[in-house]
Amino acid sequence: MKSSGISRTPASSGSQKPADYLLLTLVLLLVIYGLLLLYSTSAYNGRVKFHDSAYYFKKQAFATVLGLFALYVTSHIDYHRFLALAPWFYLFSLILSLAVLFVGDAYNGSRRWLSIGPFSFQPSEFAKIAVILFLTWLMERTRTKTGSTWFMLFVLLSILPVIALVGSNNLSTAIILLGIGVITIFVSNPRYLPFIGIGCSGLAFVGIFLSLESYRLERLAIWRDPEKYEKGFQTIQGLYAIGSGGLFGKGFGNSLQKLGFVPEAQNDMIFSIICEETGLVGAILLILIFLLLLWRLMVIAVHAPDLSGALILAGILSHLAIQVLLNIAVVTNTIPNTGITLPFISYGGTSVVFLLSEMGIALSVSRR
């Protein structure tokens, strides 16, 4: 993929074939499995907070239906049409991210949501798709310059505004956006050496960003020794859940840690409850499904009809891979807590809608 991407020519928008049914099957499998796990994990919190054990499940199911509709629509639209609107998508994501700073809603101390009437959503989720499409649009129009180090820096600087806006209140998503940018550039570039410098610069940027706020440094201290800090409670309880699951788990619905011990278990820490209820075997099976999904996205990228299709798939693949890796690493305390959800599994309507939209765009590439 890396050696052949630059020379690809634009595909004909008229030639189509059936969508990649294996990719679609894997996505539907994750969606259904996610809803079942979410119901099991969230039933206690729903009953305590809203007197409805299916509260979170019903909201997630509604968002999933919207997401599946978005998947169907986007899969039947030529992806080149999305690229034509990519600069406007990116500009719109900047406006939404800026609006969050002034009129956004704060939940659990984080200002990440915008409300329109009875609906609320996270603009940072839209920013992921916008960045993927914008990077592809930019590189497609400057393909003769992609080998230049200065061009690579220019591309990274072009997405720095949205990374900075999102990162001001959502560091984990900012890291994902930065990762999408670096991986997309790597795929389009025939050289390897410049990425050593980019990697060092990225680490320096993250280090400076962490040092700007005391609570970010506090997270590093909690990660090193969670038992010394009150805020390490969630991490410790999550590790208890993982350890108590054993090989085959306690059985679906039989988790003890979800009964108030792991705060908001249906969100970032849902993987710990999966380990408790389905054991090591269930956790490995879920990881294998994610790996199969990533493999299928890579296959579609390799056989994409043009550079644009390959870069879009590279962006979607990097988004999923980074987010899955970060979530599992946080839950197992391999890295400091960053507050990132597990794709298709954790509670979050905005996340599942835009994830399924991304899968629809991937299916659109596979149809050509």
Order of alpha helices (4+ residues) and beta strands (2+ residues): alpha-alpha-alpha-alpha-beta-beta-beta-alpha-alpha-alpha-alpha-alpha-alpha-alpha-alpha-alpha
